[in-house]
Amino acid sequence: MDSKPNMTVNYPNLPELTVRGMLLGALITVIFTASNVYLGLKVGLTFSSSIPAAVISMAILRMFQHSNILENNMVQTQASAAGTLSAIIFILPGLLMLGYWQGFPFWETLLLCACGGSLGVLFTIPLRRAMVVNSDLPYPEGRAAAEILKVGSDIRQAEAAHEDTSKKETGMKDIVSGTALAGLFSLCANGFHILSSEFSYWIALGKTATTQLPLGFSMALLGAGYLIGIASGIAILVGTLLAWVVFVPYLTSVITPAEGQAAADFASQIWAQKVRFIGAGCIGIAAVWTLIRLAKPVIDGIKMSISAIRDNDTAEKKALHHTDIDMTPKSIAIVFIAILVGLFITFYSFVGAAGLPMSVTITYIVVGIIVAVLMGFFVAAACGYMAGLIGTSASPISGIGILGIIVSSLVVFALSTSFGVFETAEGTKFATALAIFITSVIVSIAAISNDNLQDLKTGYIVGATPWKQQVALILGSIIGAIAIAPVLNLLYQAYGFTGALPRESMDPSQALSAPQATLMTTIAQGIFSSSLDWDYILLGIGVGIVVIIIDLLLTKNTKALALPPLAVGMGIYLPPTLEIPLVIGSVIGYFVHKHLKARAALRSPGHEEEDVEACSHRGVLFASGLIVGESLMGVIIALLIVVSVTSGGSENPLALVGKDFKSTADILGLVCFIGAIALFVGHILSTKFTPEKKD
């Protein structure tokens, strides 16, 4: 559904970066980082910490006098950066699986994560104007967080002024209604397990070809889909259809499964090991195209930033709005130099341990840093765009990680060949490990930029000061980096990783799977052993080029039609059960908006726009609540799982039923999901509208 997300609210002269806010942000940071690291290693999924941090901040700071919306915004900004940085677990455990590390060295891991995260912050500064201020990207989670902050602040201000709060409380009721619905659904699905969180019906096409009819029941993704708009939703659907109606059926018909392998398992394996690489190739070329298209607005944004800073030092200082001030070039330069120093230290520690000649060591270090920085800016733009398109939670960081490990491995392969490093087995292991190490920096940058622009969108809507948010983001990256190494070591010693157990007596079945790290390590080894199958990546690039051409033709010859290439790539790459709720939400938004326009013409002649806006706003608030509810419940369940498992308990401490209940849970999940959609639509359509009388 189309909307106008660029309308900002101005809250002048309010304190933003406060000591109590930073301390609260640091506490939330450590808790969320630890939970995210565990879940990411166990099941390959992490939760977005931005919205839960905003809600927790509002609840705690409300007990203090003079707390305000901008202070709350800074807390969620800081905490979300650190929670997102935990995506480093998608790659770093590969060093243990490879046998190169026997644990996570504290200082190397700290510098690696802190420098990568801080680079992600710096790279989003020139992107802010192009992708946040002067862009119509929906940023579903950023908008949701802003709505929560605004409604909570408005009610508090009205109470303090002894004004009528009924209209403002209606907005809060919309958010609370969505939160309660999504929270209850998530508790029943992911906690009690009496509802399924997803459902797939497998279909045989002929003798050997197989595909699936997937359906995910995520309330948060349903709400995000409502916010992203029909163009992105259709593009994701196109990608899903390409994956599961074209590629998977074809490949399952021409490739022979293992003896006794079930058709559904074989189709899932084909998608994970082959079709996802088509998606990664499509994402890669679409990201390059996005960067080309962003080049002019990014350059214009940099010029505007420099102009604004120049104005800040002249008589025009008073006319410069605080919401338009980024970190100064001098500050950026100082932070960038500090980051380069930190990267040099950690790369020297890593490469120096290989005992290579000093000239070779320095070459590896310099080239490694250059690759990380250049590739980092590329992925910052791509990830920021993807987060703006469909939200942080659904943005495929691991897909960007695949591109990163391919580029890093190819560069290291070329260097190592010229240096004769592959003459020994240890040399090959070192080269593979270095590629993983470089990619770890790239993934850190990708993860932070994936989240930062979402936070900057929230700040833009509520009237925050960009440079203060950027400071909070850097602070969050550093605090998160401090927490990551100890948590990783604790989990490694407790469970081990697939293919990397710290003690021989450990049970391999209890090891953390770390699926993304396993995949990227396998890709790196495939490149260095010249056994990686490039056909699927190249096919994905070809698909991406075709989609780019179609999108250009649509946008040039029509007013409303588009096919965002990145969204198509994500449709191929992401699990289909994550994509379908997004598509359903976008379709709901489209048809509800059409119905609202038709109804407004009949019931509110002369006030059609106001009528539609009032109904649409309630829809946005309810959708925001859906994202909040599932996010909060995800955090609560994650904490309970961590506490249970670390004390020797179950991985499903809240489960009320066993695995034999699954078929019933599938039916109940589908019925409840349909009921939730009906409640969502009914809530929007029940909005009453009375035109305000003008004097």
Secondary structure, DSSP 8 states (H G I E B T S, - for coil): ----TT-----TT---S-HHHHHHHHHHHHHHHHHHHHHHHHHS-----HHHHHHHHHHHHTTSTT--HHHHHHHHHHHHHHHHHGGGGGTTTHHHHTTS-SS--HHHHHHHHHHHHHHHHHHHTTTHIIIIIT-----HHHHHHHHHHHHHHHHHHHHHTT---HHHHHHHHHHHHHHHHHHHHHIIIIIS-SS-SEEEEEEEETTTEEEEEEEE--HHHHHHHHHH-HHHHHHHHHHHHIIIIIIHHHHHHHS---TT--HHHHHHHHIIIIIHHHHHHHHHHHHHHHHHHHHHHHHHHHHHHHHHHHHHTSGGGGGS-GGG----HHHHHHHHHHHHHHHHHHHHHHHHTT---HHHHHHHHHHHHHHHHHHHHHHHHHHHHHHHHH-TTTS-HHHHHHHHHHHHHHHHHHHHHHHTGGGSHHHHHHHHHHHHHHHHHHHHHHHHHHHHHHHHHHHHHHT--HHHHHHHHHHHHHHHHHHHHHHHHHHHHHH-BTTB-SSTTS-GGGSB--HHHHHHHHHHHHHHTT----HHHHHHHHHHHHHHHHHHHHHHH-SS----HHHHHHHHHS-HHHHHHHHHHHHHHHHHHHHHHHHHHHHSTT-HHHHHHHHHHHHHHHHHHHHHHHHHHHHHHHHHHHHHHHTT--S-TT--S-GGGHHHHHHHHHHHHHHHHHHHHHHHHT---------
